[in-house]
Amino acid sequence: MKPRDLRIIRMIRGRSEPRVLKPVWASGLPLSSSNPTPQTRRCLLDTLARATRKQRGRSPLTLERTPLLTSFQDFGLADPISRALKEENYVTPTPIQAQTIPLALTGRDVVGIAQTGTGKTASFALPILHRLLDNRVKPQPKTCRVLVLSPTRELSGQILDSFNAYGRHIRLSSALAIGGVPMGRQVRALMPGIEVLVATPGRLLDLVQSNGLKLSSVEFLVLDEADRMLDMGFINDIRKIVAKLPIKRQTLFFSATMPKDIAELADSMLRDPARVAVTPVSSTAERIRQRIIQVDFSAKPAFLTKLLKDEPIDRALVFTRTKHGADKVVKTLAKAGIASNAIHGNKSQNHRERTLAQFRSGEIRTLVATDIAARGIDVDGISHVINFDLPNVPETYVHRIGRTARAGADGTAISLVAGGEELSYLRDIERLIRVALPREDHRTDAGREAAHAPSALAKQHRPGRPGPRPQGARHGDGRHGDGRHGDGRHVDGRPGDGHKASKGSRRRRSGGKMNSSPNDRSEQRPAHGAGQSDGIQGVAFLRRESRPNGRPNHKPYSR
């Protein structure tokens, strides 16, 4: 039997794996070893099809999987959109685009699971623009027809640029609503009504509460990087926004991972969604050459400088864990004569846009960033991604190195690993991606011993910086490890116990009653680093000795 016939039989049986078949005539007699005639093959296939339909109890036969389209011209998009795609040199769709666009064109809700750099923006922008053209109406004042929510300002700007590029021939009205810039200009842009609004959740709520925007006319809702919005504490804001939207709408939901909270949010927002999953988050691009360099903490700046000078770098993106660390790296590189700039949450929006423009144009070849850029920077030509600090979340590593090797290019990802703490992060990353990354050991003997010592996590730290913080300490973005901001507030806006702890410490510093006397206080004071249940470790309480009888005592200062 010909291979073509076997493929047809497997398709009819609905099996992905080949199955051992015993070819028979339509009468049930076995076939001879000689090649059957075309009439015999047709008879055999017709018999198998009838038997399969009878067994499954459905007729006519339906296939669950449709063939993927291999060209943008096959989608049947409107002519102005197709012309824009040709001008952008879009020829072959990515897997997420090939699966999502046909579903979205029919008006179905879609849940897409795909990591950054897979072409998600085009997968929701193209069908939305096509459907807007099918029913082109003028928006009402202070309303929008399409609402796209994204976690960061940079990603929002790039999404809007994509909409404008694909809709260049249809006179698309669009606007951007992000924080860090005055809101007056955004309010004026929304006054006549627009078709596409790309926004971050916080600024969108500000516009709604100030009566600058009405959400009653939204026909299409897109949530991009939903898991990142969960990490940044936007999930409650998203619930408030969705509660103000019309029930009759099309929702496109995209996320790199699907934790429990995101799955519950998707179930509450979408109606009978089609699920599309491509390129799981645990996979890395095959064109990325990954290297691990083990060094001492004190040698990290020197190694980074050496890499930037020796490697054939077109553009390099350097990731740090904290905002302060990013600024410190920029100063170190400046001393070595390497021009660079930093982008993180403490920088103004104008500075961030100006820095990205310089990086894209090649005016600066090295950009230092925190994880705010791990999913928010889409710059062509990034040849190297360098992890100055290894991330403590394994999925973040995949997102970081995904900034290189885009659009079929090759790329290099280099990670500087120091100390036992980052070695544990590396093991988690290798467990996630299921790859043992090649390592280069440039540590000193003292560094190797310290990394394997039981107290390595407590002793190893960068010069001039405190060691690793315990659970509940603050992250680089101002949040505590237990989900609280630096001022004691939880990420979701609920009050935490940070204010209570600070008030308690002030009371004790102001001279509250103590059980021990001043003479034996030094003996009862716990050692530095010992655990305390009141959450105020490492605070030294100073008490002034009693004054001589000849001088009056003043009342202690109280707030």
C-alpha positions, -999 to 999 in steps of 0.1 A, spaced: 0 0 0 13 35 -9 24 58 19 -3 83 8 -30 57 15 -16 50 49 -17 87 58 -53 89 47 -62 59 68 -45 73 98 -63 106 93 -97 88 91 -89 68 123 -80 100 141 -46 87 152 -14 107 153 8 76 154 9 49 127 -10 17 134 -3 -17 121 -31 -24 96 -41 -56 79 -52 -46 44 -83 -63 32 -106 -63 2 -140 -48 5 -153 -83 9 -131 -89 39 -105 -112 22 -68 -103 26 -50 -84 -1 -23 -101 -21 13 -90 -19 10 -75 -54 3 -38 -59 -35 -31 -58 -51 -12 -86 -65 23 -80 -101 9 -80 -90 -15 -52 -75 14 -31 -107 34 -35 -128 5 -24 -106 -1 6 -107 36 17 -145 38 12 -149 7 34 -127 21 62 -145 55 61 -179 39 64 -167 17 93 -152 47 111 -184 68 107 -205 40 120 -182 33 150 -181 70 160 -217 76 154 -213 108 134 -218 115 98 -204 132 78 -168 127 90 -153 158 106 -117 165 113 -107 182 146 -76 198 132 -75 221 102 -44 225 81 -23 256 90 -21 283 65 14 291 53 9 326 38 -7 358 50 -25 360 17 -44 328 26 -62 345 55 -84 365 33 -76 398 50 -89 431 36 -69 446 7 -55 476 27 -42 453 54 -27 429 29 -9 458 12 5 469 45 18 434 52 36 433 19 52 466 27 63 452 61 77 421 43 54 397 61 52 365 41 49 334 63 29 335 96 44 322 128 26 292 145 7 314 169 -4 336 140 -14 307 118 -36 292 146 -50 324 161 -59 346 131 -85 322 115 -102 317 149 -103 354 157 -116 363 122 -147 343 131 -154 363 162 -145 336 188 -128 344 221 -92 330 221 -68 320 249 -33 320 235 -3 305 254 29 317 239 61 334 250 73 368 239 88 371 205 64 346 188 44 373 169 14 376 192 8 413 183 0 405 147 -21 375 157 -46 398 174 -41 431 156 -47 418 120 -81 401 127 -93 431 147 -84 455 120 -102 433 94 -133 432 115 -132 469 121 -133 475 83 -162 451 79 -183 473 102 -167 508 100 -187 532 122 -177 565 138 -169 561 176 -189 580 201 -171 608 220 -148 596 248 -151 560 237 -130 534 219 -140 503 199 -108 483 207 -91 482 241 -57 466 244 -42 462 279 -5 455 285 17 456 316 45 481 306 47 514 289 73 502 264 52 472 253 21 494 250 40 517 227 52 489 205 17 474 202 3 508 191 31 511 165 21 477 151 -16 487 149 -6 519 130 17 500 107 -9 474 98 -36 500 94 -16 527 76 -40 525 46 -72 527 65 -68 560 84 -69 544 118 -76 566 148 -56 554 178 -42 566 211 -18 555 239 -28 558 276 2 551 299 16 565 331 47 587 335 34 614 312 7 642 317 -28 629 314 -42 661 297 -29 652 263 -44 617 265 -78 632 276 -78 655 246 -70 626 223 -100 607 236 -125 635 233 -137 628 197 -137 591 202 -111 566 187 -110 532 173 -80 516 190 -68 524 226 -36 507 240 -32 513 277 -17 502 310 -43 493 336 -35 520 361 -37 549 337 -68 535 321 -86 535 355 -75 571 361 -91 581 328 -123 563 336 -126 578 371 -119 613 358 -147 608 332 -122 611 304 -131 577 290 -162 556 287 -159 518 283 -195 512 273 -187 509 235 -157 484 236 -162 457 210 -128 440 212 -107 435 244 -71 422 243 -50 413 273 -14 408 264 12 393 288 -15 386 314 8 367 337 32 396 338 3 419 348 -4 394 376 32 396 388 30 434 388 -2 434 409 -26 446 382 -51 417 385 -76 436 407 -74 466 383 -82 443 354 -112 429 372 -125 465 378 -120 473 341 -137 441 328 -167 449 351 -172 481 332 -171 465 297 -201 454 277 -209 417 280 -212 413 242 -176 416 230 -147 396 216 -119 389 241 -84 378 231 -63 366 260 -26 360 258 -1 348 284 32 331 285 22 310 315 -11 300 329 -10 300 367 -42 294 387 -51 331 392 -47 338 354 -68 307 346 -96 318 369 -94 353 353 -97 339 318 -126 317 328 -145 347 342 -138 369 311 -142 346 281 -171 328 266 -164 293 251 -128 303 241 -107 285 216 -74 275 232 -41 279 213 -8 268 228 25 270 210 62 272 222 59 265 259 76 289 282 102 263 292 117 263 257 144 285 244 151 295 208 174 270 191 195 298 175 205 312 209 240 302 220 239 300 258 270 304 281 274 303 319 305 320 333 311 314 370 330 343 386 334 359 420 311 387 430 339 412 430 350 402 395 316 406 378 321 443 367 355 434 352 342 404 334 313 424 320 337 451 307 359 424 291 329 407 274 316 440 259 351 447 245 361 413 233 328 399 219 316 408 184 286 428 196 262 447 175 238 456 203 240 442 239 212 441 264 225 438 300 200 427 327 203 434 364 180 424 393 176 459 408 173 495 397 203 506 418 223 478 402 215 490 367 227 525 375 258 511 391 266 491 360 262 521 338 287 541 359 312 511 359 310 509 321 315 546 317 347 544 337 359 518 312 350 540 282 319 521 272 289 542 264 256 528 279 224 539 295 199 524 319 161 519 317 140 509 347 110 520 367 126 550 384 134 567 350 109 591 335 89 581 305 107 607 283 141 593 294 130 557 287 117 566 252 148 586 244 171 558 256 152 532 235 154 555 205 192 558 209 195 520 213 175 513 182 194 538 161 228 525 173 238 557 190 244 535 221 252 498 217 247 487 253 215 490 272 213 481 309 178 472 321 158 455 348 131 429 341 107 456 331 123 452 297 123 414 296 89 415 278 88 451 268 117 456 244 114 446 208 145 459 191 160 443 160 196 434 159 203 426 195 232 401 192 239 396 229 219 393 261 240 394 293 226 385 327 247 405 351 224 391 378 208 358 373 170 360 378 155 342 407 124 332 386 134 306 360 107 317 335 123 352 335 155 338 322 136 325 291 120 359 286 153 377 290 173 357 264 143 359 241 153 395 233 180 381 209 178 356 180 146 372 167 133 371 131 155 341 123 188 357 134 214 341 157 221 353 192 242 348 223 231 347 259 258 350 286 251 347 323 275 357 351 269 334 381 285 341 415 279 325 448 258 296 460 225 316 457 229 322 420 240 286 415 206 275 430 189 298 405 209 282 377 198 247 387 162 259 387 166 273 352 182 241 339 154 221 354 129 243 336 144 243 301 157 207 306 191 216 293 225 214 311 241 247 301 279 247 295 298 264 323 331 282 323 347 285 358 367 316 364 364 317 402 393 319 426 399 291 451 383 313 478 352 318 457 348 281 451 350 273 488 326 301 497 301 289 471 300 254 486 302 265 522 270 261 543 270 298 551 277 309 516 243 326 513 249 347 544 285 355 538 288 361 501 276 395 490 288 423 467 312 448 480 294 478 496 260 460 496 242 440 522 239 403 519 208 383 507 177 395 524 155 371 544 120 362 534 98 393 535 126 416 524 121 441 496 127 432 459 143 456 435 109 470 424 99 480 460 78 450 468 85 427 497 90 390 491 56 383 508 37 405 483 39 439 501 52 472 488 79 491 505 53 512 525 36 482 539 8 479 514 1 446 497 4 444 460 -34 441 456 -39 473 476 -48 458 509 -31 472 540 -2 452 553 16 452 586 45 474 576 31 505 593 25 485 625 61 474 627 74 509 621 51 523 648 62 497 673 98 504 667 93 541 673 75 534 706 104 513 717 130 539 706 111 566 725 118 551 758 90 526 765 91 504 795 116 476 794 118 446 817 156 446 819 177 472 836 203 493 818 231 474 833 222 439 821 206 450 788 238 442 768 237 406 781 201 400 771 203 417 737 201 389 710 229 384 686 228 401 652 208 380 627 188 361 653 152 355 644 126 377 662 89 373 660 81 410 658 97 415 624 122 442 634 155 423 632 187 443 632 173 474 649 195 487 677 175 504 705 195 532 722 185 545 756 201 575 773 214 569 808 194 587 836 205 623 841 221 635 874 197 646 901 207 682 898 194 685 862 157 681 854 145 653 832 128 662 800 98 643 787 107 620 758 98 631 724 67 615 711 50 618 677 
